[in-house]
Amino acid sequence: MSIRAREALADAEVIVGYITYIDLIRDFIGEREVISTGMTREIERCRKAVEVASAGRRVAVVSSGDPGVYGMAGLVLEIMEAQGLLGVIPVEIIPGITSATASAAKLGAPLMHDFAVISLSDLLTPWETIAKRLEAAARADFVIVLYNPASKKRTWQIEKAQEIFLRHKPPTTPVGIVKNAARAEETVVITDLQGLLAHPVDMLSTVIVGNRSTRQAGNFMITPRGYQV
């Protein structure tokens, strides 16, 4: 968490967020008012935050990672736009540390060259669209960061992603899997594309698939930038 994020939490009168994220910052909340809802109730949560802010109270909407990367920043702005409140109520988007960079730091330096970030969740994006993006990124030899690789109900998407990647990347391509990056119970695994499915992944996992120049060096993944060492 950045210092600015901590300052915003300390300054807020009301804190709004998904239940799991609220639990992560419970020590920073104290006795202040909390508005929390479960998964899939993001619109309700953000509308309530805007309503409270419209009444003149300072509100902090909490996302894990970075609020602008699969987070709540866009939804809050869309709701404010629809209600004609942009430019009326002051808004600050505070950047955070997203799973891609947090996980990359645990793995070494896999994102030193061009990379793509793709979510495998098809709750809001059709799988056909996701598959096209996976295909294009793999064909272009990007390092690829996978968010939301699997859940209890979604287990086949990571299998399809591996299938797509193997059409364009060698089976020995290094792959890093980080669960709970920078949190308690963090785990870090380095494997290869062929062995990816031998390791469990879930919604708390981030998968980083290397490009053709990515290599494993000891306990690290390195994607060369092109310097002559």
SEFITI-201028 format. One line per field, with one value per atom (N, C-alpha, C): residue number from 1; residue in one letter; atom name; x, y, z. Coordinates in steps of 0.05 Angstrom, whole numbers, always signed. Layout:
BEGIN
k: NUM:...
r: a:...
a: CA:...
X: X:...
Y: Y:...
Z: Z:...
This chain:
BEGIN
k: 1:1:1:2:2:2:3:3:3:4:4:4:5:5:5:6:6:6:7:7:7:8:8:8:9:9:9:10:10:10:11:11:11:12:12:12:13:13:13:14:14:14:15:15:15:16:16:16:17:17:17:18:18:18:19:19:19:20:20:20:21:21:21:22:22:22:23:23:23:24:24:24:25:25:25:26:26:26:27:27:27:28:28:28:29:29:29:30:30:30:31:31:31:32:32:32:33:33:33:34:34:34:35:35:35:36:36:36:37:37:37:38:38:38:39:39:39:40:40:40:41:41:41:42:42:42:43:43:43:44:44:44:45:45:45:46:46:46:47:47:47:48:48:48:49:49:49:50:50:50:51:51:51:52:52:52:53:53:53:54:54:54:55:55:55:56:56:56:57:57:57:58:58:58:59:59:59:60:60:60:61:61:61:62:62:62:63:63:63:64:64:64:65:65:65:66:66:66:67:67:67:68:68:68:69:69:69:70:70:70:71:71:71:72:72:72:73:73:73:74:74:74:75:75:75:76:76:76:77:77:77:78:78:78:79:79:79:80:80:80:81:81:81:82:82:82:83:83:83:84:84:84:85:85:85:86:86:86:87:87:87:88:88:88:89:89:89:90:90:90:91:91:91:92:92:92:93:93:93:94:94:94:95:95:95:96:96:96:97:97:97:98:98:98:99:99:99:100:100:100:101:101:101:102:102:102:103:103:103:104:104:104:105:105:105:106:106:106:107:107:107:108:108:108:109:109:109:110:110:110:111:111:111:112:112:112:113:113:113:114:114:114:115:115:115:116:116:116:117:117:117:118:118:118:119:119:119:120:120:120:121:121:121:122:122:122:123:123:123:124:124:124:125:125:125:126:126:126:127:127:127:128:128:128:129:129:129:130:130:130:131:131:131:132:132:132:133:133:133:134:134:134:135:135:135:136:136:136:137:137:137:138:138:138:139:139:139:140:140:140:141:141:141:142:142:142:143:143:143:144:144:144:145:145:145:146:146:146:147:147:147:148:148:148:149:149:149:150:150:150:151:151:151:152:152:152:153:153:153:154:154:154:155:155:155:156:156:156:157:157:157:158:158:158:159:159:159:160:160:160:161:161:161:162:162:162:163:163:163:164:164:164:165:165:165:166:166:166:167:167:167:168:168:168:169:169:169:170:170:170:171:171:171:172:172:172:173:173:173:174:174:174:175:175:175:176:176:176:177:177:177:178:178:178:179:179:179:180:180:180:181:181:181:182:182:182:183:183:183:184:184:184:185:185:185:186:186:186:187:187:187:188:188:188:189:189:189:190:190:190:191:191:191:192:192:192:193:193:193:194:194:194:195:195:195:196:196:196:197:197:197:198:198:198:199:199:199:200:200:200:201:201:201:202:202:202:203:203:203:204:204:204:205:205:205:206:206:206:207:207:207:208:208:208:209:209:209:210:210:210:211:211:211:212:212:212:213:213:213:214:214:214:215:215:215:216:216:216:217:217:217:218:218:218:219:219:219:220:220:220:221:221:221:222:222:222:223:223:223:224:224:224:225:225:225:226:226:226:227:227:227:228:228:228:229:229:229
r: m:m:m:s:s:s:i:i:i:r:r:r:a:a:a:r:r:r:e:e:e:a:a:a:l:l:l:a:a:a:d:d:d:a:a:a:e:e:e:v:v:v:i:i:i:v:v:v:g:g:g:y:y:y:i:i:i:t:t:t:y:y:y:i:i:i:d:d:d:l:l:l:i:i:i:r:r:r:d:d:d:f:f:f:i:i:i:g:g:g:e:e:e:r:r:r:e:e:e:v:v:v:i:i:i:s:s:s:t:t:t:g:g:g:m:m:m:t:t:t:r:r:r:e:e:e:i:i:i:e:e:e:r:r:r:c:c:c:r:r:r:k:k:k:a:a:a:v:v:v:e:e:e:v:v:v:a:a:a:s:s:s:a:a:a:g:g:g:r:r:r:r:r:r:v:v:v:a:a:a:v:v:v:v:v:v:s:s:s:s:s:s:g:g:g:d:d:d:p:p:p:g:g:g:v:v:v:y:y:y:g:g:g:m:m:m:a:a:a:g:g:g:l:l:l:v:v:v:l:l:l:e:e:e:i:i:i:m:m:m:e:e:e:a:a:a:q:q:q:g:g:g:l:l:l:l:l:l:g:g:g:v:v:v:i:i:i:p:p:p:v:v:v:e:e:e:i:i:i:i:i:i:p:p:p:g:g:g:i:i:i:t:t:t:s:s:s:a:a:a:t:t:t:a:a:a:s:s:s:a:a:a:a:a:a:k:k:k:l:l:l:g:g:g:a:a:a:p:p:p:l:l:l:m:m:m:h:h:h:d:d:d:f:f:f:a:a:a:v:v:v:i:i:i:s:s:s:l:l:l:s:s:s:d:d:d:l:l:l:l:l:l:t:t:t:p:p:p:w:w:w:e:e:e:t:t:t:i:i:i:a:a:a:k:k:k:r:r:r:l:l:l:e:e:e:a:a:a:a:a:a:a:a:a:r:r:r:a:a:a:d:d:d:f:f:f:v:v:v:i:i:i:v:v:v:l:l:l:y:y:y:n:n:n:p:p:p:a:a:a:s:s:s:k:k:k:k:k:k:r:r:r:t:t:t:w:w:w:q:q:q:i:i:i:e:e:e:k:k:k:a:a:a:q:q:q:e:e:e:i:i:i:f:f:f:l:l:l:r:r:r:h:h:h:k:k:k:p:p:p:p:p:p:t:t:t:t:t:t:p:p:p:v:v:v:g:g:g:i:i:i:v:v:v:k:k:k:n:n:n:a:a:a:a:a:a:r:r:r:a:a:a:e:e:e:e:e:e:t:t:t:v:v:v:v:v:v:i:i:i:t:t:t:d:d:d:l:l:l:q:q:q:g:g:g:l:l:l:l:l:l:a:a:a:h:h:h:p:p:p:v:v:v:d:d:d:m:m:m:l:l:l:s:s:s:t:t:t:v:v:v:i:i:i:v:v:v:g:g:g:n:n:n:r:r:r:s:s:s:t:t:t:r:r:r:q:q:q:a:a:a:g:g:g:n:n:n:f:f:f:m:m:m:i:i:i:t:t:t:p:p:p:r:r:r:g:g:g:y:y:y:q:q:q:v:v:v
a: N:CA:C:N:CA:C:N:CA:C:N:CA:C:N:CA:C:N:CA:C:N:CA:C:N:CA:C:N:CA:C:N:CA:C:N:CA:C:N:CA:C:N:CA:C:N:CA:C:N:CA:C:N:CA:C:N:CA:C:N:CA:C:N:CA:C:N:CA:C:N:CA:C:N:CA:C:N:CA:C:N:CA:C:N:CA:C:N:CA:C:N:CA:C:N:CA:C:N:CA:C:N:CA:C:N:CA:C:N:CA:C:N:CA:C:N:CA:C:N:CA:C:N:CA:C:N:CA:C:N:CA:C:N:CA:C:N:CA:C:N:CA:C:N:CA:C:N:CA:C:N:CA:C:N:CA:C:N:CA:C:N:CA:C:N:CA:C:N:CA:C:N:CA:C:N:CA:C:N:CA:C:N:CA:C:N:CA:C:N:CA:C:N:CA:C:N:CA:C:N:CA:C:N:CA:C:N:CA:C:N:CA:C:N:CA:C:N:CA:C:N:CA:C:N:CA:C:N:CA:C:N:CA:C:N:CA:C:N:CA:C:N:CA:C:N:CA:C:N:CA:C:N:CA:C:N:CA:C:N:CA:C:N:CA:C:N:CA:C:N:CA:C:N:CA:C:N:CA:C:N:CA:C:N:CA:C:N:CA:C:N:CA:C:N:CA:C:N:CA:C:N:CA:C:N:CA:C:N:CA:C:N:CA:C:N:CA:C:N:CA:C:N:CA:C:N:CA:C:N:CA:C:N:CA:C:N:CA:C:N:CA:C:N:CA:C:N:CA:C:N:CA:C:N:CA:C:N:CA:C:N:CA:C:N:CA:C:N:CA:C:N:CA:C:N:CA:C:N:CA:C:N:CA:C:N:CA:C:N:CA:C:N:CA:C:N:CA:C:N:CA:C:N:CA:C:N:CA:C:N:CA:C:N:CA:C:N:CA:C:N:CA:C:N:CA:C:N:CA:C:N:CA:C:N:CA:C:N:CA:C:N:CA:C:N:CA:C:N:CA:C:N:CA:C:N:CA:C:N:CA:C:N:CA:C:N:CA:C:N:CA:C:N:CA:C:N:CA:C:N:CA:C:N:CA:C:N:CA:C:N:CA:C:N:CA:C:N:CA:C:N:CA:C:N:CA:C:N:CA:C:N:CA:C:N:CA:C:N:CA:C:N:CA:C:N:CA:C:N:CA:C:N:CA:C:N:CA:C:N:CA:C:N:CA:C:N:CA:C:N:CA:C:N:CA:C:N:CA:C:N:CA:C:N:CA:C:N:CA:C:N:CA:C:N:CA:C:N:CA:C:N:CA:C:N:CA:C:N:CA:C:N:CA:C:N:CA:C:N:CA:C:N:CA:C:N:CA:C:N:CA:C:N:CA:C:N:CA:C:N:CA:C:N:CA:C:N:CA:C:N:CA:C:N:CA:C:N:CA:C:N:CA:C:N:CA:C:N:CA:C:N:CA:C:N:CA:C:N:CA:C:N:CA:C:N:CA:C:N:CA:C:N:CA:C:N:CA:C:N:CA:C:N:CA:C:N:CA:C:N:CA:C:N:CA:C:N:CA:C:N:CA:C:N:CA:C:N:CA:C:N:CA:C:N:CA:C:N:CA:C:N:CA:C:N:CA:C:N:CA:C:N:CA:C:N:CA:C:N:CA:C:N:CA:C:N:CA:C:N:CA:C:N:CA:C:N:CA:C:N:CA:C:N:CA:C:N:CA:C:N:CA:C:N:CA:C:N:CA:C:N:CA:C:N:CA:C:N:CA:C:N:CA:C:N:CA:C:N:CA:C
X: +17:+0:+18:+11:+27:+21:+40:+36:+11:+7:-17:-43:-43:-66:-72:-51:-55:-66:-56:-65:-95:-103:-131:-149:-140:-155:-158:-136:-137:-155:-158:-174:-204:-210:-237:-256:-281:-301:-316:-318:-332:-314:-312:-296:-314:-312:-329:-312:-321:-306:-317:-307:-314:-305:-321:-316:-287:-277:-250:-229:-232:-213:-215:-239:-242:-228:-229:-215:-185:-175:-146:-136:-154:-145:-159:-169:-185:-169:-143:-127:-125:-132:-131:-157:-178:-205:-214:-208:-216:-246:-258:-286:-303:-290:-305:-325:-344:-365:-354:-364:-356:-381:-379:-400:-388:-396:-384:-405:-399:-417:-401:-414:-400:-394:-383:-377:-401:-397:-418:-436:-431:-448:-433:-416:-398:-414:-434:-450:-464:-477:-491:-472:-448:-428:-419:-413:-403:-424:-449:-471:-474:-472:-475:-452:-428:-405:-410:-420:-426:-448:-468:-490:-480:-463:-452:-434:-417:-400:-417:-440:-457:-469:-470:-480:-459:-435:-414:-394:-394:-376:-352:-329:-305:-305:-304:-308:-283:-274:-253:-264:-263:-271:-246:-246:-222:-223:-201:-196:-170:-167:-141:-124:-98:-80:-83:-86:-90:-119:-132:-161:-167:-147:-151:-145:-137:-130:-150:-171:-193:-205:-203:-213:-238:-243:-268:-267:-243:-241:-259:-259:-275:-305:-314:-342:-352:-336:-343:-345:-326:-327:-351:-358:-381:-407:-409:-433:-435:-413:-413:-419:-409:-415:-444:-457:-485:-502:-493:-508:-500:-483:-474:-458:-442:-428:-398:-388:-360:-355:-335:-329:-345:-364:-380:-369:-364:-352:-323:-304:-276:-270:-254:-246:-216:-204:-176:-173:-160:-153:-125:-122:-96:-84:-62:-50:-40:-42:-32:-12:-7:+11:-5:-7:-24:-10:-25:-15:+8:+7:+27:+55:+57:+83:+91:+71:+77:+87:+74:+82:+109:+113:+138:+161:+158:+180:+187:+167:+172:+186:+182:+193:+220:+227:+252:+248:+251:+247:+235:+211:+199:+186:+182:+167:+186:+211:+231:+227:+210:+204:+174:+164:+136:+119:+97:+80:+50:+33:+4:-9:-30:-44:-73:-80:-106:-120:-145:-161:-175:-174:-188:-217:-226:-254:-272:-291:-311:-338:-337:-362:-372:-353:-360:-351:-333:-322:-327:-338:-343:-317:-319:-295:-283:-300:-290:-271:-277:-260:-234:-236:-212:-194:-205:-189:-174:-187:-174:-151:-154:-133:-109:-115:-94:-79:-93:-81:-63:-73:-57:-32:-35:-12:+9:+0:+19:+33:+18:+30:+50:+45:+64:+87:+88:+110:+112:+89:+89:+94:+107:+104:+75:+61:+33:+27:+13:+5:-25:-32:-59:-71:-92:-107:-131:-141:-165:-163:-142:-138:-158:-169:-188:-203:-227:-242:-254:-271:-284:-301:-314:-332:-319:-298:-284:-257:-256:-231:-220:-237:-227:-213:-216:-204:-174:-162:-132:-123:-138:-131:-132:-152:-154:-132:-125:-103:-77:-71:-47:-47:-70:-72:-65:-76:-70:-40:-29:-1:+18:+11:+29:+29:+11:+11:+32:+41:+59:+84:+85:+107:+118:+145:+156:+145:+142:+133:+151:+176:+196:+196:+177:+175:+171:+188:+184:+157:+145:+120:+122:+114:+114:+85:+81:+54:+58:+45:+47:+19:+16:-10:-6:-26:-25:+0:+6:+30:+31:+53:+58:+38:+25:+6:+15:+1:+6:+0:+14:+10:+18:+37:+46:+61:+56:+71:+81:+105:+117:+127:+118:+126:+137:+159:+168:+168:+154:+151:+155:+144:+144:+116:+113:+87:+75:+91:+81:+71:+84:+77:+58:+48:+31:+8:-6:-31:-26:+0:+6:+5:+3:+3:-25:-35:-62:-61:-82:-85:-114:-118:-144:-146:-167:-171:-150:-135:-114:-87:-87:-62:-59:-33:-26:-6:-11:+6:+21:+48:+64:+78:+71:+82:+102:+127:+148:+146:+164:+166:+189:+197:+217:+245:+250:+276:+276:+253:+252:+266:+282:+296:+294:+299:+301:+330:+336:+364:+362:+369:+366:+337:+331:+303:+289:+299:+288:+280:+261:+255:+267:+280:+291:+282:+270:+265:+284:+304:+324:+313:+323:+314:+329:+353:+369:+396:+403:+429:+450:+474:+496:+512:+508:+521:+549
Y: -24:+0:+25:+44:+68:+87:+105:+124:+141:+149:+165:+150:+124:+107:+107:+104:+104:+131:+152:+179:+182:+172:+174:+158:+134:+118:+133:+145:+159:+183:+196:+220:+214:+189:+183:+181:+190:+187:+161:+152:+127:+111:+85:+67:+46:+44:+26:+5:-20:-41:-68:-86:-114:-125:-143:-153:-163:-179:-189:-167:-146:-124:-108:-105:-91:-106:-132:-148:-144:-139:-136:-110:-90:-64:-58:-78:-75:-58:-62:-48:-17:-9:+20:+34:+18:+30:+42:+28:+38:+37:+58:+59:+72:+77:+92:+74:+88:+73:+58:+33:+16:+7:+9:-2:-24:-49:-71:-89:-101:-120:-143:-164:-187:-186:-207:-209:-206:-194:-188:-165:-152:-129:-103:-101:-78:-52:-55:-31:-20:-37:-28:-14:-25:-14:+13:+16:+41:+63:+55:+75:+85:+68:+77:+96:+90:+108:+135:+136:+162:+177:+162:+174:+187:+173:+183:+207:+206:+229:+253:+248:+270:+285:+271:+283:+299:+300:+317:+303:+276:+262:+252:+249:+240:+209:+198:+169:+157:+135:+119:+93:+89:+64:+47:+23:+7:-15:-18:-40:-53:-79:-91:-84:-85:-78:-48:-43:-16:-13:+9:+12:+16:+23:+26:+2:-20:-45:-66:-71:-89:-81:-56:-46:-29:-13:+1:+30:+39:+67:+73:+56:+60:+60:+42:+40:+65:+74:+98:+122:+125:+147:+145:+120:+116:+124:+116:+123:+153:+166:+195:+209:+198:+210:+208:+185:+181:+200:+208:+225:+254:+260:+288:+300:+282:+291:+295:+288:+292:+322:+331:+360:+374:+359:+371:+361:+335:+323:+316:+326:+320:+290:+280:+251:+249:+232:+226:+195:+187:+159:+155:+138:+134:+107:+109:+84:+65:+40:+19:+1:-21:-41:-65:-67:-88:-115:-137:-164:-169:-157:-162:-154:-130:-121:-133:-137:-150:-178:-193:-220:-221:-203:-202:-198:-181:-176:-201:-218:-243:-263:-261:-280:-272:-247:-237:-213:-217:-195:-205:-217:-228:-207:-183:-162:-141:-148:-128:-119:-134:-127:-125:-120:-116:-139:-132:-153:-145:-165:-161:-172:-159:-168:-176:-201:-211:-226:-219:-233:-257:-280:-303:-305:-286:-286:-278:-295:-289:-281:-270:-260:-235:-218:-192:-190:-208:-208:-236:-237:-263:-279:-305:-322:-319:-316:-313:-289:-267:-243:-249:-262:-269:-287:-307:-326:-311:-292:-277:-261:-249:-234:-252:-275:-294:-302:-308:-317:-294:-270:-248:-242:-242:-237:-259:-284:-306:-305:-299:-298:-276:-254:-231:-234:-257:-263:-244:-234:-219:-237:-227:-239:-234:-254:-252:-256:-237:-239:-246:-268:-277:-270:-254:-249:-269:-273:-290:-316:-332:-355:-377:-379:-401:-394:-406:-404:-431:-433:-459:-468:-449:-455:-453:-437:-434:-448:-471:-487:-493:-490:-498:-475:-450:-428:-429:-437:-438:-461:-482:-504:-494:-479:-468:-448:-432:-413:-428:-449:-465:-476:-486:-497:-477:-452:-431:-424:-421:-413:-434:-459:-480:-481:-467:-465:-445:-427:-405:-404:-417:-416:-444:-447:-473:-483:-509:-521:-516:-509:-503:-474:-458:-430:-427:-411:-408:-396:-406:-395:-392:-369:-364:-363:-375:-374:-363:-341:-328:-327:-337:-336:-318:-300:-282:-265:-253:-236:-214:-213:-193:-193:-216:-220:-244:-249:-273:-297:-319:-344:-343:-325:-323:-348:-357:-379:-371:-380:-374:-400:-404:-428:-420:-432:-428:-456:-457:-482:-475:-492:-485:-488:-479:-479:-507:-527:-554:-564:-555:-565:-547:-526:-506:-519:-537:-548:-567:-574:-591:-575:-549:-532:-519:-518:-506:-476:-465:-436:-429:-405:-396:-366:-354:-325:-308:-320:-305:-309:-323:-329:-311:-305:-291:-309:-312:-329:-312:-315:-299:-319:-317:-335:-319:-329:-315:-314:-298:-298:-317:-316:-335:-330:-307:-301:-304:-307:-310:-335:-334:-357:-358:-382:-385:-385:-369:-367:-371:-395:-401:-400:-384:-382:-358:-348:-324:-329:-313:-311:-285:-286:-262:-260:-237:-232:-210:-216:-196:-171:-148:-123:-118:-131:-127:-116:-110:-100:-122:-113:-131:-134:-156:-160:-172
Z: +0:+0:+0:-17:-18:+6:+11:+33:+27:+2:-5:+1:-5:+1:+31:+47:+76:+85:+73:+81:+74:+51:+43:+61:+69:+88:+115:+123:+149:+148:+124:+121:+116:+108:+100:+124:+120:+141:+137:+112:+105:+87:+92:+75:+62:+36:+20:+6:+7:-7:-5:-22:-21:+6:+17:+45:+49:+30:+32:+34:+18:+18:+44:+54:+79:+101:+101:+121:+120:+96:+93:+106:+108:+119:+145:+158:+183:+203:+205:+225:+220:+195:+189:+192:+198:+197:+224:+246:+272:+275:+285:+290:+268:+245:+224:+210:+197:+183:+159:+156:+134:+119:+92:+75:+58:+63:+48:+36:+13:+1:-10:-18:-29:-58:-69:-97:-115:-138:-159:-151:-129:-122:-124:-144:-147:-154:-171:-179:-154:-139:-115:-96:-93:-74:-83:-109:-119:-119:-125:-124:-96:-77:-49:-42:-51:-46:-57:-82:-95:-80:-71:-56:-30:-16:+9:+4:-17:-24:-32:-45:-54:-30:-7:+17:+32:+20:+31:+49:+50:+67:+50:+64:+50:+49:+26:+22:+9:+19:+6:-4:-31:-43:-46:-34:-33:-55:-69:-87:-79:-84:-80:-104:-101:-123:-130:-156:-166:-174:-165:-170:-200:-216:-245:-261:-248:-262:-252:-268:-260:-233:-226:-200:-203:-182:-180:-191:-199:-208:-232:-252:-276:-270:-253:-247:-232:-212:-198:-217:-235:-254:-273:-282:-299:-285:-260:-244:-240:-234:-231:-257:-279:-305:-311:-306:-311:-295:-271:-253:-256:-275:-279:-256:-243:-219:-224:-248:-254:-255:-240:-239:-217:-205:-183:-157:-155:-131:-137:-121:-127:-124:-142:-142:-145:-130:-133:-136:-158:-162:-152:-132:-119:-130:-144:-155:-133:-139:-120:-134:-122:-133:-143:-169:-180:-180:-184:-181:-201:-225:-245:-235:-224:-214:-187:-170:-144:-149:-167:-172:-187:-206:-221:-202:-182:-163:-147:-142:-128:-145:-172:-190:-201:-198:-208:-226:-253:-272:-297:-296:-320:-338:-328:-344:-354:-359:-368:-397:-412:-440:-443:-467:-472:-461:-448:-437:-440:-438:-440:-414:-405:-381:-391:-385:-394:-371:-366:-346:-359:-346:-357:-347:-331:-322:-345:-351:-372:-360:-336:-324:-338:-346:-358:-387:-395:-422:-435:-459:-471:-475:-472:-475:-503:-524:-551:-553:-539:-540:-525:-502:-486:-503:-516:-532:-554:-567:-589:-578:-554:-542:-534:-523:-516:-541:-562:-587:-598:-599:-610:-593:-567:-549:-552:-553:-556:-583:-604:-631:-633:-619:-619:-600:-586:-567:-544:-534:-509:-486:-465:-439:-431:-420:-415:-385:-373:-345:-345:-331:-329:-302:-302:-277:-276:-253:-249:-265:-261:-278:-274:-249:-244:-218:-215:-191:-186:-165:-160:-183:-196:-218:-245:-247:-273:-272:-284:-284:-312:-332:-359:-374:-365:-380:-380:-358:-357:-375:-378:-396:-425:-432:-459:-464:-444:-447:-453:-438:-443:-471:-479:-506:-528:-524:-543:-543:-519:-517:-530:-526:-537:-567:-580:-609:-618:-600:-607:-590:-568:-550:-545:-541:-535:-508:-506:-480:-457:-463:-441:-433:-444:-436:-406:-392:-363:-356:-334:-324:-294:-284:-256:-245:-222:-209:-181:-176:-149:-137:-114:-100:-75:-71:-48:-49:-71:-74:-53:-39:-18:+5:+8:+31:+47:+69:+85:+68:+74:+59:+30:+23:-4:-12:-37:-49:-76:-84:-109:-122:-147:-162:-189:-198:-225:-238:-261:-276:-305:-323:-351:-363:-387:-400:-401:-407:-408:-381:-360:-333:-318:-331:-317:-302:-314:-302:-279:-274:-252:-225:-227:-203:-200:-176:-171:-174:-186:-188:-180:-170:-163:-166:-155:-158:-144:-127:-112:-126:-149:-163:-187:-193:-218:-232:-258:-275:-295:-296:-315:-334:-359:-380:-396:-397:-410:-440:-452:-482:-490:-515:-525:-513:-502:-491:-460:-448:-419:-410:-389:-379:-349:-338:-309:-301:-281:-271:-240:-231:-203:-195:-176:-166:-179:-201:-214:-243:-253:-281:-291:-315:-327:-356:-363:-391:-399:-415:-422:-436:-429:-442:-468:-470:-494:-489:-464:-457:-463:-471:-476:-451:-436:-410:-414
